[in-house]
Amino acid sequence: IAEVTRVHVRRVIRKLGYVYNRAAGQIRTRRTNIVGISICDLSNPYFAKVAAGIDQSLCDLGRVLFLNDSKENIEKQAKFLATLREYNVEGILLTPAFGTPKNLISQVQDWRIPLVAVSRRIIGARTDFAGNDNKFGALLASNHLIGLGHERIAFVGLNSKTSTGRERFAGFREGLKRAGKVADPDLLIECEATREAGFNAVLKLFELKGPPTAIACFNDLVAFGVMLGLKRLGVEPGRDCSVVGFDDVSEAALWLPPLTTIAVDVTGIGRAAAQLLMERIADPDRPITQRALKPHLVGRSACGPLRRRHL
C-alpha cells in the first residue's frame, strides 16, 4: 500500500472512531494472543516480581495477559484455569498453589493448552518448567555460614509442601554434610514463609540451652521476621547472630543491618518462562524442557564471623 494511501486510511479510521474487532480477527487467524498467568501469592514480593517479569516479556511479544492471584487456594486456581479454556487462551503460565495435584496439569494438557510451571515444580507432572536452582542457592547459604565459623546453624521456614521448600532444605543439609556436620533437629523450624512466622521462630530458638549463632531462612520475608525477633531479644543480627535470606527482594538491601541473601534472577525466570511457552505453542509435541537459573550470594552486614563468647 502506498504511504499516502496508508495515511489517508488511518485519518478516516480516526474520524469514524473505528475499533478493531478482535473477536472477528480471532475467527480469521484462529489465534487469541491471550496468555493466562496464575500466581500463587501476589502479596509476596518475590512472586509479584516474577509476575512483572512475565508480563514484560509477553507484552513485548504482543500477548494480552489474564492474571490470577490464587492465594494458595487450589479451588480458586482450578476455576481460573477452566475460565481460561473458555477464552481459548494460547497458553498458561502457572506458579502452582500448595497441594496442586498433578491430574490438574494433565487435564489442562488434555485440553491441548500449552502450560509452563514457573518457580515451583509440580511433582509427578510432565510439564515445562522455568525457575531457580534452589538447592544450589541454599548450598551457597550454608557454605557461607560454615565458612564464617558457625556450627550451630538453624534453618527457619522448613516446608515440605512445595518443591521450593524441599529443594532449599536439601541444599542447606547438603552444605552441612559436606562440612561433616548434621542438622540438629532442635534448630529446624517448620513454619509459614512470613515475617510473623520468622519472628516467632526466633523466640522459640532462643529458649534453647544452646541457641543458634547463625540462621538460614527459607526466604527474605522469614529473614526479616527473624531479625525483628533477634532485636526484640537484644541480639544484634550480624554481630551476635548471622542471618541469611533467600530471593534478594528490593527491601533486603534497605534493612538495618542489610540482609545477606541469595539473589534470584527473577527477571530471567520471567523471560525463560515466556520463551518456553512460546516454544511450546509453536511446537506442542517438543520434548519437555526444564530451566533452573543459577542464583548467587549477596554478602551484606547481616552475616559476620562466629563470636566464640556467645557459645
N, C-alpha and C positions, 0 to 999 in steps of 0.2 A: 504494500500500500504506500502510495506517495505520501511524504511527510505533510504536505499541505492538506491532503485529504484526512489524514490522521488527526491533525489539529482541529479541522472543521468538525469531524465526528465527535471528538471529545467536547468541543464547545456546545454542540447540540445536546449531548448527554447531560452536561451540567445544567443547561437551560431547562430541559424537560424533567430533571430530577430523577433520571433513570437509575435504578438499583439492580445490580446483577442478581438474578435468581439462582442461588447456589443449589437449591434442590433440583431445579431443572438441569443444571450443569452436571450434577451427580448422576442423573439418569443417562446423560450422554457419555460421560467419562467412566462411569461405574466406580468412581473414587470419591470419598468424602473429605479427605485430607484432615480428618479428625483423629486425634490420639487421646486415649483416656489415661489419666495418671491417678493412681490411688496411693496415698501416703499414709503410713500407719499412725503418725503423730506429728502434726504440723506445729504443735506448741513446743516441740523440741527443736532448738535452733539448728542442730545438725541436719535433721530431716527437712526443715524449711529451706536450708541451703541446697540440699540435694534437689528439692523440687524446683528451686530457682535455676539451678544449673541445667536441668532437663528442659525447663521452659525456654531458656535462651537458645539451647541447641535446636529444639524442634521448631521454634518460631523462625529461626534462621533458615529452616528447611521448608518454610511455608505451611506449617501444620497449625491447625486450630486445636487448642487443648481443653479437655474437660477434666477438672481437678476435684478429687475427693479426699477428705480427711476422715479416715476410717475410725480414728480414735481407739485403735487396738480392738475394734469390735468386728468380729468375723461376719456377723449377720449384716451389718451395715456395708461392709466390704463386698459381700456376695450380691447384695441388692444393687450396688453401683455397677458391678461387672455385668449383671443382667441388663441393666439400663443401657450400658454401652453397646450391647448387642443390638438393642432396638434401634440405635442410631447408626448402625452399620459402620462402626469405627474401623480405622485401618489397623490399629494395634493398641496394645495396652502395656503400660509400664507399672509395675507393682512392687511396693515395699510391703511385704505381707504382714498382716496383723498377727498378734500372738495366736498360736493354735491353728493357723491356716492349714486345712487338710490338703493333701496332695491331689485328692479327687476333684477339688475345685479347679485346680490348674488343668487337669485332664479334661474337665468339662469345657473350659474356655478353648482348649486346643481342639476339642471335638466340634466347636463352633467355627473352626478354621480362622480364628482370630489370633494373629501373632502376639506373643506375650514374652516380656523380658522381666525377670526378677531383679530388683535393684536393692543393693545394700544387704538385704537378708536373703539367704537361700531357703528354699522350700524342700525339706528333707523328703527324698523319695520321688520328687517330681523332676522329670527331664525337661528342663527349660533353660534358655539362655540366661546368663547372669552377669551383671556388672556391679562391682563393689570394691571393697577394701580387703587387703590381706591382713585380717585381724590377728591371726596367730603370730605373724611376723612382728606386727606392731607391739603386741603385748610382750613378746620376747625382748624387744628393744627396751621396753619399760623395766622389766625385771633385771635385765643385764645392767642397765644404768644404775639402779638402786644397789645391786650387788657390788658393782664397781666402786661405789661410794663407801663401801664397807658395811652396809646394813645386812643384818642376819635375821632379825625378827621383822619380816615384811608381811603386812596384811594385804588382803585383796577384798575390796568393798564393791559390791554390786554383782556378786555371783548370780548368774541367771542361765538356767538350762532351757528356758522356753524358746529361745531364738538361736539361730546359727551363730549370730554375732556374739552372744553371751558364751556359748560353748567354745568358740574359737579363741576368744580373748582369754578365757581362763586357761585353755590348753597352752597358749603361748606363755602365759605367766608361769605356769607349772613347769614347762619345758626349760625356761630360764633358770629356775631353781635347781632342776635336775642336772643341768649341765654344770652347775657350780657345786654339785654334790650335796644339795640341800633338799629337804622335803617340806612341803607346805604344812604348817601347823594348823590343824582343824579349828582351833580356837581363834585363829586370825583370819578365817574365811567367813565373810558376812554375806549371806544371801539377802538381797533387798531390791526394791524397785530402783530404776535409774533416775532418781530425783534428788534435788538438794535436801529435802526433808529426810529422805532415807539415809543419805550420806552423813548428815548431822547426827541422827540418832545412832548410826553405826559407830561413830567415834566415841560417843558417850559409853557405849557398851564395851568397846575395845579397851578403853582406859580404866575400866573397872577390873581388868585382869591384873594379876600379880606381876606379870611381865608384859606390859603393853608394847605395841609395835614402835619401832623407831622410824619406820617408813610405811607408806600406804600406797598401793597401786589401785587405781579406781577404774571401774568399768567405762566411765565416760567423764567428760568435763563437768556435767551437772552434778554428778555424785561428788566429784572432787571439790566443787565449790561448797557443797554442804559439809564435807569433811573438814575443810579449812575453817569454816564458821564454827564447827564443833570444837576444833582444836583451840581456837581463840577463846571460846567460851570457857574452856578448861585452863586457860592461861598457858597453853602450849603453843609456841610460835612456829608456824609452818616454815619449813626450810632450815630453820636453826635447830629446833628441838625435835621435829618430826618431818621427814621429807614426804612430799605428795606428788604423785604423777597422775595426770588425767589422760583422756583419750578423745580425739577428734580435732582439737585446736579450734574451737569456736571463737568468734571475734572477742568475746568477753574475757577469754583466758589471759590475754596479754595485759588486761587492764586491772587485774586483781592485785591486791597488796598482801603478800608478795605475788608477783606474776607467776602464773601456773606453768610448771613444766608439764609437757603433754606430748602425745603422739599426733602429729599432723597428718590429716587425711586429705587427699586430693579430691575434694567434693566436686569441684567443677569438672575435673577429669572424669569422675564417675558419671556425672550427668551426660557428658559428651559420649562416653563409651556406651551408656545405656541407649541413647538416641541412635547412635551408629548401629548397634546390634539390632535394634528394632527395624531400622530402615533396611538392613541386610536381610532380616527375616521376612519382611514384607516383599522384598524383591525376589527372594528365593525361599519359599515356605519349607522346602524339603532339605535345606542345607544342614550340615552337622551342627549339633549343639555346641555353643561357644561359651566359655567361662572366662571372664576377665577380672582379675583381682589386682588392683593397683597397689604398689608398694608405698607404705607410709614412711615418715621419718620422725625422729625425736627432735623436739624443740626444747632445749635446756633453758630454764629460767630459775628465778630465785627460790621457788617453792621446793627445790631439792638442794641438799647440802650433805657434806660428809658426816658420817656417824660421829656423835659426840659420846665418847665412852662413859662419861659420868652419868649418862641418862639410862644406862643399862641396869 
